[in-house]
Amino acid sequence: GAPNNYRDLDAALNHVVDRALAQIVTNSYGYPTELLPPGFVKPINDTLIQAAIQGIGVYFSSGDDGDEIANIGLRSVDWPAASPWVTAVGGTTLAVTAGNNYLFETGWGTTKSILSGSHWVPNLPGDFIYASGGGTSRIFPQPFYQVGVVPAAIAGYFGGNGRAVPDVAMDGDPNSGMLEGQTQTFPDGTVKYSEYRIGGTSLSSPLFAGLMALADQRAGHPHGFANPALY
C-alpha cells in the first residue's frame, strides 16, 4: 500500500523488489510523459533494472491517452511504461463470437461523433476520447531485444533509434472489457452489490500479468523479465 500513486508508490515498488516479495508485479499508474526531471526517472529505472536482474517481471500499463497529443499537446510515451526494463502492456478491442470464442482483435481507440439528422457531428471519425498508449521514446535508445524486430519507421520516429512502446497488448477497450462485481457499504450503512464494465490498459496489464503467472506455473519457474523472450 502507498498513500499516493506517485513517489510513495515508487517506494512501495522498490520495497517489493528489494525484498524479492513477488516474481510478477503489475502496475497501472504513471505520468502522461517520459519528459520528466531526472530525479523522477532514474530512481524508478534503477529499481526496474534491479527487478530484471533478480528475475522479477514488472508490467506497466501503457496509458489510455493514445499518443498524448490530446492530453499534453505533444507526442509522448508514458512513464514508467517507457522504461526498457518493463513489459509495457497496451490495449486492444477484443471481438468474440456468441459462443465466447476468439474472433479478432484490433488496436484500441475510441472516438465520439453524434448523428444529427443525416450528418455526423463532428465528421467521422469524431472527437478523440481515449486509446491505448504507445509510441517511441525520446530518452531511451532502442533496447537490444527490439533490434531487427521493431520497424525502422517506428524506432526512428524522432530520429535515431528509440525504445518502442508497448511490447504486448491485451483487451483494454471498455466496450469489450471485463464485467466486474463489487460489494460496497454506503454511508447510510446499506450494503449493495453492483456489476459494471471496466477497461483501459489498467485492465490490460493485470490480464497479461495473469497470463504470465500461468506460464510461470506451467514452466515450474518464473520467467522474470520477459521482453527478450517475447521479441
Residue pairs with C-beta under 8 A, 6 or more apart in sequence:
1 12
2 8
2 9
2 11
2 12
5 29
6 29
9 29
10 43
10 44
10 47
13 25
13 27
13 44
13 47
13 58
14 43
14 44
14 47
15 21
16 22
16 25
17 25
17 47
17 50
17 51
17 54
17 56
17 58
18 47
18 50
20 54
20 56
22 56
23 55
23 56
23 57
23 216
23 222
23 224
24 56
24 57
24 59
24 209
24 212
24 213
24 216
24 222
25 51
25 56
25 57
25 58
25 59
25 209
26 58
26 59
26 60
26 205
26 206
26 208
26 209
27 58
27 59
27 60
27 61
27 80
27 205
28 60
28 61
28 200
28 201
28 202
28 205
28 206
29 61
30 60
30 61
30 63
30 78
30 79
30 80
30 81
31 40
31 78
31 79
32 63
32 65
32 68
32 71
32 72
32 76
32 78
33 68
33 72
33 74
33 76
33 77
33 78
33 79
34 41
34 76
34 77
34 78
34 79
34 82
34 137
34 138
34 139
34 140
35 76
35 138
35 139
36 79
40 79
41 79
41 139
44 80
44 83
45 80
45 83
45 85
48 58
48 80
48 83
48 85
48 86
49 85
51 57
51 58
51 85
51 225
52 58
52 85
52 224
52 225
54 224
55 222
55 224
55 225
56 222
56 224
56 225
57 87
57 209
57 212
57 222
57 223
57 224
57 225
57 226
58 85
58 86
58 87
58 225
59 86
59 87
59 88
59 89
59 205
59 206
59 208
59 209
59 212
60 78
60 80
60 81
60 83
60 86
60 87
60 88
60 89
60 205
61 78
61 81
61 88
61 89
61 133
61 200
61 201
61 202
61 204
61 205
62 77
62 78
62 81
62 88
62 89
62 90
62 91
62 132
62 133
62 134
62 165
62 166
62 201
62 204
63 77
63 78
63 81
63 132
63 133
63 134
63 201
64 91
64 130
64 131
64 132
64 133
64 172
64 200
64 201
64 202
65 71
65 130
65 131
65 133
66 109
66 128
66 130
66 131
66 132
66 133
66 134
67 75
67 76
67 133
67 134
67 135
68 74
68 75
68 76
68 77
68 78
68 133
68 135
69 75
70 128
75 135
76 135
76 138
77 133
77 134
77 135
77 136
77 137
77 163
77 165
78 133
78 165
80 86
81 88
81 133
81 165
81 166
82 88
82 137
82 139
82 140
82 163
82 165
83 140
84 140
84 143
84 163
84 227
85 225
87 167
87 168
87 208
87 225
87 226
87 227
87 230
88 134
88 165
88 166
88 167
88 168
89 166
89 167
89 168
89 169
89 170
89 201
89 204
89 205
89 207
89 208
90 107
90 108
90 132
90 133
90 134
90 165
90 166
90 168
90 169
90 172
90 201
90 204
91 108
91 131
91 132
91 169
91 170
91 171
91 172
91 173
91 199
91 200
91 201
91 203
91 204
92 105
92 106
92 107
92 108
92 132
92 169
92 170
92 171
92 172
92 173
92 204
93 105
93 106
93 107
93 108
93 171
93 172
93 173
93 175
93 176
94 102
94 105
94 171
94 173
94 176
95 103
95 104
95 105
95 176
96 102
96 103
96 176
97 103
105 169
105 171
107 131
107 132
107 169
108 131
108 132
108 169
108 172
108 173
109 128
109 130
109 131
109 132
110 129
110 130
110 131
110 173
110 174
110 175
111 125
111 126
111 127
111 128
111 129
112 126
112 127
112 129
113 120
113 121
113 122
113 123
113 124
113 125
113 126
113 127
114 120
114 121
115 121
120 126
130 200
132 166
132 169
132 172
132 201
132 204
133 165
133 166
133 201
134 164
134 165
134 166
135 157
135 164
135 165
136 154
136 155
136 156
136 157
136 158
136 162
136 163
136 164
136 165
137 162
137 163
137 164
137 165
138 158
138 162
140 162
140 163
141 160
141 161
141 162
141 163
142 150
142 155
142 161
142 162
142 163
142 164
143 163
143 227
144 228
145 227
145 228
145 230
145 231
146 155
146 163
146 164
146 231
149 231
150 164
152 161
154 164
155 161
155 162
155 164
156 162
166 201
167 227
167 230
167 231
168 208
168 230
169 204
170 203
170 204
170 205
170 207
170 208
170 211
171 177
171 178
171 199
171 203
171 204
171 207
172 199
172 200
172 201
172 203
172 204
173 199
174 197
174 198
174 199
174 200
175 197
175 199
176 199
177 197
177 198
177 199
177 200
177 203
178 197
178 198
178 199
178 203
179 195
179 196
179 197
180 195
180 196
180 197
180 198
181 193
181 194
181 195
182 193
182 194
182 195
182 196
183 191
183 192
183 193
184 191
184 192
184 193
184 194
185 191
186 192
212 223
212 226
215 223
216 222
216 223
223 229
